[in-house]
Amino acid sequence: MSNFERMIQLAEEVFATKNDPDQLDVNEEIIAQLQKLHPATVSERATEEGPIAWLLLIPTTTELMNRFLEKKISEKDLFERTSGGIKYEALYLCSAMVLSEYRRKGITKELALSAISKIRKDHPLKCLFVWSFSPEGDLGAEAIAALTALPLHKRQ
C-alpha cells in the first residue's frame, strides 16, 4: 500500500467523514477552495515514498468560530460560509495526520507553525480553535496555541 493510500485510510479511520455529514469530507475540490482562502491552509510533508503528514487549517471569522463552537453550525457549514477576500481573525485547526512511524517527531508542530506564520502575515489572527478527535489532537492543539501565543477554544 502506498503512503498516499495509507494517508487516505488513516483519515477515514480517525475522522470517519463518510459516516458524518457534519464533517468536511476533504477532496481535491475542497483543497482548491482552501488554497483560495490562503495558500498556507494545506500543508504536506513527504518522502520519496509519498506523503507522511497532512495538515489542514481553515481561516475564518470570529462570528463563524463562535457559531461552530456553540454547535449552531457544522464543520462543513463553517467551511462553506467562510468567504474569501476578508480579513480572518480565527483559525480552525481542522485536521492533522501523520503516518504512525513518523509520529512524535514534531512534524505537525513544524507544519502548523510555518502555516500559521504565513497566514498571520496576511490576517490579524486573534485565536485558534479545534474540534479534537483524540487526546493527541488535544495536546497538539494546546502546544501550537502556546507556541503561537494565541488563545485556543475547543468544541466539546
PAZA-263464 format. One record per residue: residue number from 1; chain; residue in one letter; x, y, z of N, C-alpha, C, O in turn. Coordinates in steps of 0.2 Angstrom, whole numbers. Atoms other than C-alpha are relative to their C-alpha. Layout:
% PAZA-263464
nr; kette; rest; nxx; nyy; nzz; caxx; cayy; cazz; cxx; cyy; czz; oxx; oyy; ozz
NUM; A; A; X; Y; Z; X; Y; Z; X; Y; Z; X; Y; Z
...
***
This chain:
% PAZA-263464
nr; kette; rest; nxx; nyy; nzz; caxx; cayy; cazz; cxx; cyy; czz; oxx; oyy; ozz
1; A; M; 4; -6; 0; 0; 0; 0; 4; 6; 0; 9; 7; 4
2; A; S; -4; -6; 1; 7; 17; -5; -1; 5; 6; -6; 4; 10
3; A; N; 1; -5; -6; 9; 31; 8; -6; 4; -1; -10; 5; 4
4; A; F; 7; -4; 2; -5; 41; -1; -6; -4; 2; -10; -2; 6
5; A; E; 6; 4; -2; -17; 26; 1; 0; -1; 8; -6; -1; 11
6; A; R; 0; 1; -7; -11; 24; 19; -3; 7; 4; -6; 6; 9
7; A; M; 3; -7; -2; -15; 43; 22; -7; 0; 0; -11; 2; 4
8; A; I; 7; 0; 1; -32; 41; 15; -3; -4; 5; -9; -3; 8
9; A; Q; 2; 5; -5; -35; 26; 26; 0; 3; 7; -5; 2; 11
10; A; L; -1; -3; -6; -29; 35; 41; -5; 5; 1; -9; 6; 6
11; A; A; 6; -6; -1; -41; 50; 38; -6; -3; 1; -10; -1; 5
12; A; E; 6; 3; -1; -55; 38; 36; -1; -3; 7; -6; -3; 10
13; A; E; 0; 3; -6; -51; 29; 52; -1; 5; 6; -5; 4; 10
14; A; V; 0; -5; -6; -48; 44; 63; -7; 4; 0; -10; 5; 5
15; A; F; 6; -5; 1; -62; 56; 56; -7; -4; -2; -12; -1; -1
16; A; A; 6; 3; 3; -75; 44; 48; -4; 4; -3; -10; 4; -2
17; A; T; 4; -5; 4; -81; 58; 37; -5; -3; -4; -10; 0; -5
18; A; K; 5; 3; 4; -90; 46; 26; -7; -1; 4; -12; -1; 1
19; A; N; 6; 2; -5; -102; 42; 41; -3; 6; 4; -7; 6; 8
20; A; D; 1; -6; -3; -103; 60; 47; -1; 6; -4; 3; 9; -6
21; A; P; 1; -5; 5; -112; 73; 36; 2; 7; 3; 2; 12; -1
22; A; D; -2; -6; -2; -107; 87; 48; 8; 2; -1; 10; 8; -1
23; A; Q; -7; -1; 1; -88; 85; 45; 1; 1; -8; -3; -1; -12
24; A; L; -3; -1; 6; -79; 91; 30; 3; -6; -3; 8; -8; 0
25; A; D; -3; 6; 3; -76; 77; 18; 5; 3; -6; 3; 5; -11
26; A; V; -5; -3; 4; -60; 83; 10; 2; -4; -6; 3; -10; -6
27; A; N; -1; 3; 6; -57; 80; -8; 4; 6; -4; 6; 11; -1
28; A; E; -4; -4; 4; -47; 89; -22; -4; 7; -1; 0; 12; -1
29; A; E; 4; -6; 0; -61; 102; -24; 1; 5; 6; 1; 11; 6
30; A; I; 0; -4; -7; -61; 107; -5; 7; 2; 0; 8; 8; 3
31; A; I; -7; -2; 0; -42; 108; -6; 1; 6; -4; 4; 11; -2
32; A; A; 0; -6; 4; -43; 120; -20; -3; 6; 3; 0; 12; 2
33; A; Q; 4; -6; -3; -56; 131; -11; 4; 2; 6; 5; 8; 7
34; A; L; -4; -2; -6; -45; 131; 5; 6; 4; -3; 7; 9; 1
35; A; Q; -6; -4; 2; -30; 137; -5; -2; 6; -3; 2; 11; -3
36; A; K; 2; -7; 2; -40; 151; -12; -1; 4; 6; 0; 10; 6
37; A; L; 1; -4; -6; -44; 156; 6; 7; 3; 2; 8; 9; 4
38; A; H; -7; -2; -1; -25; 156; 9; 4; -6; -2; 3; -12; -1
39; A; P; -4; 5; 2; -11; 146; 1; 3; -5; 5; 4; -10; 4
40; A; A; -3; 4; -5; -5; 140; 18; -5; -4; 4; -3; -7; 9
41; A; T; 5; 4; -4; -21; 132; 23; 1; -8; -1; -1; -12; 4
42; A; V; -1; 7; 1; -15; 115; 16; 8; -1; 0; 11; 2; -4
43; A; S; -7; 1; -1; 2; 108; 21; 1; -8; -1; -3; -12; 1
44; A; E; -2; 8; 1; 11; 91; 17; 7; 0; 1; 11; 4; -1
45; A; R; -7; 2; -1; 27; 83; 22; 0; -7; -4; -4; -11; -3
46; A; A; -1; 6; 4; 33; 69; 10; 7; -2; 0; 11; 2; 1
47; A; T; -7; 3; 2; 47; 57; 7; 0; -2; -7; -5; -1; -10
48; A; E; 0; 3; 7; 52; 49; -9; -6; -5; -1; -8; -6; -7
49; A; E; 6; 5; 1; 38; 36; -5; -7; 3; 0; -12; 0; -1
50; A; G; 6; -3; 0; 25; 49; -4; -2; 4; 6; 3; 5; 11
51; A; P; 2; -4; -6; 15; 59; 9; 1; -4; 7; -1; -9; 7
52; A; I; -1; 3; -7; 19; 56; 28; -4; 4; 5; -6; 2; 10
53; A; A; 4; -5; -4; 9; 71; 35; -4; 5; -4; -2; 7; -9
54; A; W; 4; -5; 3; -5; 82; 30; -3; 4; 6; -5; 2; 11
55; A; L; 3; -4; -4; -12; 97; 39; -4; 5; -4; -3; 8; -9
56; A; L; 5; -4; 3; -27; 107; 35; -3; 5; 5; -4; 4; 11
57; A; L; 2; -5; -5; -32; 124; 43; -5; 4; -4; -5; 4; -10
58; A; I; 5; -4; 4; -47; 135; 39; 0; 7; 4; -2; 7; 10
59; A; P; 1; -7; -3; -46; 154; 42; -7; 2; 0; -10; 1; -6
60; A; T; 7; -2; 1; -62; 161; 46; -2; 7; 5; 3; 10; 7
61; A; T; 2; -6; -4; -72; 175; 56; -1; -2; 7; -2; -8; 8
62; A; T; 2; 1; -7; -74; 176; 75; -7; -2; 1; -9; -7; 4
63; A; E; 7; 2; 0; -93; 175; 72; -1; -7; -2; -5; -11; 2
64; A; L; 1; 7; 3; -92; 159; 62; 3; -5; 5; 0; -10; 7
65; A; M; -3; 4; -5; -80; 152; 75; -5; -2; 6; -6; -7; 8
66; A; N; 4; 1; -6; -92; 155; 89; -6; -4; -1; -8; -8; 3
67; A; R; 6; 4; 2; -107; 148; 80; 2; -8; 0; -2; -12; 1
68; A; F; -3; 7; 0; -96; 132; 77; 1; -3; 7; -1; -8; 8
69; A; L; -2; 2; -7; -90; 131; 95; -7; -1; 4; -7; -6; 8
70; A; E; 7; 1; -4; -109; 133; 101; -4; -6; -3; -10; -7; -1
71; A; K; 3; 6; 3; -113; 118; 89; -7; 3; -4; -11; -1; -5
72; A; K; 5; -3; 4; -125; 130; 79; 1; -1; -7; -4; -1; -11
73; A; I; -2; 2; 7; -116; 126; 63; 5; -6; 0; 9; -7; 5
74; A; S; -5; 5; 1; -106; 111; 57; 7; 2; -3; 7; 7; -5
75; A; E; -7; -1; 3; -88; 109; 51; -1; 2; -7; 2; 6; -10
76; A; K; 2; -1; 7; -95; 108; 34; -3; 7; -1; -1; 11; -6
77; A; D; 2; -7; 0; -105; 124; 37; 5; 5; 1; 5; 10; -3
78; A; L; -6; -5; -2; -90; 133; 44; 4; 1; -7; 5; 7; -8
79; A; F; -4; 0; 6; -80; 129; 28; -5; 4; -6; -2; 9; -9
80; A; E; 4; -3; 6; -95; 134; 16; -2; 7; 1; -2; 11; -4
81; A; R; 2; -7; -2; -99; 150; 25; 6; 5; 0; 5; 11; 1
82; A; T; -6; -4; -1; -81; 156; 26; 1; 3; -8; 3; -1; -12
83; A; S; -1; -3; 7; -79; 168; 11; 7; 3; -1; 11; 4; 4
84; A; G; -6; -3; 1; -63; 174; 3; 0; 8; 0; -5; 11; 0
85; A; G; 0; -7; 1; -57; 192; 2; -1; 4; 6; -3; 10; 5
86; A; I; 1; -4; -6; -59; 197; 20; 6; -2; 5; 10; -6; 3
87; A; K; -5; 1; -5; -48; 198; 35; -2; -5; 5; -7; -4; 8
88; A; Y; 2; 5; -5; -48; 182; 46; 3; 2; 6; 8; 4; 7
89; A; E; -2; -1; -6; -47; 183; 64; 1; -6; 4; 4; -6; 10
90; A; A; 0; 6; -3; -49; 165; 69; 3; -5; -5; 2; -5; -11
91; A; L; -3; 6; 4; -40; 149; 63; -2; -6; 3; -1; -8; 9
92; A; Y; 2; 7; -2; -48; 132; 64; 6; -5; -2; 8; -6; -7
93; A; L; -5; 6; 1; -35; 118; 67; -4; -6; -2; -6; -10; 2
94; A; C; 4; 5; 3; -45; 107; 55; 2; -7; 1; -2; -12; 4
95; A; S; -2; 7; -1; -35; 91; 54; 7; 0; -1; 11; 3; -5
96; A; A; -7; 2; 1; -18; 84; 56; 1; -7; 0; -2; -10; 5
97; A; M; -1; 7; 0; -12; 67; 51; 7; -2; -2; 10; 1; -6
98; A; V; -6; 2; 1; 4; 59; 52; 1; -8; 0; -2; -11; 5
99; A; L; -1; 7; 0; 9; 41; 47; 3; -3; 7; 7; 1; 9
100; A; S; -2; 2; -7; 12; 31; 63; 8; 0; 1; 10; 2; 7
101; A; E; -7; 0; -1; 31; 28; 60; 3; 7; 0; 9; 7; 2
102; A; Y; -2; -7; 0; 33; 47; 59; -2; 4; 5; -1; 10; 6
103; A; R; 2; -4; -5; 24; 52; 74; 5; 2; 6; 10; -2; 6
104; A; R; -4; -2; -5; 31; 61; 89; 7; 2; -2; 12; 2; 2
105; A; K; -7; -3; 2; 45; 69; 79; -1; 8; -2; 3; 11; -5
106; A; G; 1; -7; 0; 37; 87; 79; -2; 2; -7; -2; 8; -9
107; A; I; 2; -2; 7; 31; 86; 60; -6; 5; 0; -6; 10; -3
108; A; T; 6; -4; 0; 14; 93; 64; 1; 7; 3; -1; 12; 0
109; A; K; -2; -6; -3; 21; 106; 75; 3; 5; -5; 2; 11; -6
110; A; E; -4; -4; 5; 33; 112; 61; -5; 2; -5; -5; 8; -7
111; A; L; 5; -2; 5; 19; 112; 48; -4; 5; 2; -5; 10; -1
112; A; A; 5; -5; -3; 7; 121; 59; 3; 7; 1; 0; 12; -1
113; A; L; -3; -7; -2; 19; 135; 65; 2; 3; -7; 1; 9; -7
114; A; S; -2; -3; 6; 25; 138; 47; -6; 3; -3; -6; 8; -6
115; A; A; 7; -2; 3; 7; 139; 40; -3; 6; 4; -5; 11; 1
116; A; I; 3; -6; -4; 1; 150; 55; 4; 6; -1; 1; 12; -2
117; A; S; -4; -6; 1; 16; 162; 52; -2; 3; -7; -2; 9; -7
118; A; K; 1; -2; 6; 12; 163; 34; -7; 4; 0; -8; 9; -3
119; A; I; 7; -2; 0; -7; 166; 37; 0; 7; 4; -3; 12; 2
120; A; R; 0; -6; -5; -3; 179; 51; 3; 6; -4; 2; 12; -2
121; A; K; -3; -6; 4; 7; 190; 38; -6; 3; -4; -5; 9; -6
122; A; D; 6; -2; 4; -10; 192; 29; -6; 2; 4; -10; 5; 2
123; A; H; 6; 0; -4; -23; 191; 43; 2; 1; 7; 7; -2; 10
124; A; P; -1; -2; -7; -24; 198; 60; -3; -5; 5; -8; -4; 9
125; A; L; 2; 6; -4; -27; 181; 69; 0; 2; 7; 5; 4; 10
126; A; K; 0; -1; -8; -33; 183; 87; -1; -6; 4; 0; -6; 10
127; A; C; 1; 6; -3; -37; 165; 91; 1; -6; -4; 0; -6; -10
128; A; L; 0; 7; 4; -36; 146; 86; -6; -3; 3; -8; -2; 9
129; A; F; 5; 4; -2; -50; 134; 88; 1; -7; -3; 3; -8; -8
130; A; V; -1; 7; 2; -51; 115; 87; -6; -4; 2; -10; -2; 7
131; A; W; 5; 6; -2; -63; 100; 87; 4; -6; 0; 4; -9; -5
132; A; S; -5; 5; 0; -52; 87; 93; -3; -7; 0; -9; -8; 3
133; A; F; 3; 7; 0; -55; 68; 90; 5; -5; 3; 3; -11; 3
134; A; S; -4; 5; -3; -41; 61; 100; 4; 4; 6; 5; 11; 5
135; A; P; -4; -3; -5; -30; 65; 116; 6; 3; -3; 8; 9; -1
136; A; E; -6; -3; 4; -15; 68; 104; -2; 6; -3; 2; 11; -4
137; A; G; 2; -6; 4; -25; 81; 94; -1; 5; 5; 1; 11; 4
138; A; D; 0; -5; -5; -29; 90; 110; 6; 3; 2; 7; 9; 3
139; A; L; -7; -2; -2; -11; 90; 116; 3; 4; -5; 7; 9; -4
140; A; G; -3; -3; 5; -5; 95; 99; -3; 8; -1; 1; 12; -2
141; A; A; 3; -7; 0; -18; 110; 98; 3; 4; 5; 4; 10; 4
142; A; E; -2; -4; -6; -13; 116; 115; 7; 2; -1; 9; 8; 1
143; A; A; -7; -1; 1; 6; 115; 111; 0; 6; -6; 4; 11; -5
144; A; I; 0; -5; 5; 3; 125; 95; -3; 7; 2; 0; 12; 1
145; A; A; 3; -6; -3; -8; 138; 104; 5; 3; 4; 6; 9; 4
146; A; A; -5; -3; -5; 6; 140; 117; 6; 3; -4; 8; 9; -2
147; A; L; -6; -2; 4; 20; 142; 104; -2; 6; -4; 2; 10; -6
148; A; T; 2; -6; 4; 10; 155; 94; -3; 6; 4; -4; 11; 2
149; A; A; 2; -5; -4; 4; 164; 109; -7; 2; -2; -9; 8; -1
150; A; L; 7; -1; 2; -14; 163; 103; -5; -4; 4; -3; -10; 6
151; A; P; 5; 4; -4; -29; 158; 114; -3; -6; -4; -4; -5; -10
152; A; L; 3; 6; 3; -36; 141; 110; -7; -1; 3; -8; -2; 9
153; A; H; 7; 2; -2; -55; 137; 110; -2; -7; -2; 1; -8; -8
154; A; K; 2; 7; 2; -62; 120; 110; -7; -2; -1; -11; 1; 3
155; A; R; 7; 3; 1; -78; 112; 103; 0; -6; 4; 4; -11; 3
156; A; Q; 1; 6; -4; -84; 100; 116; -4; -5; -3; -6; -11; 0
***
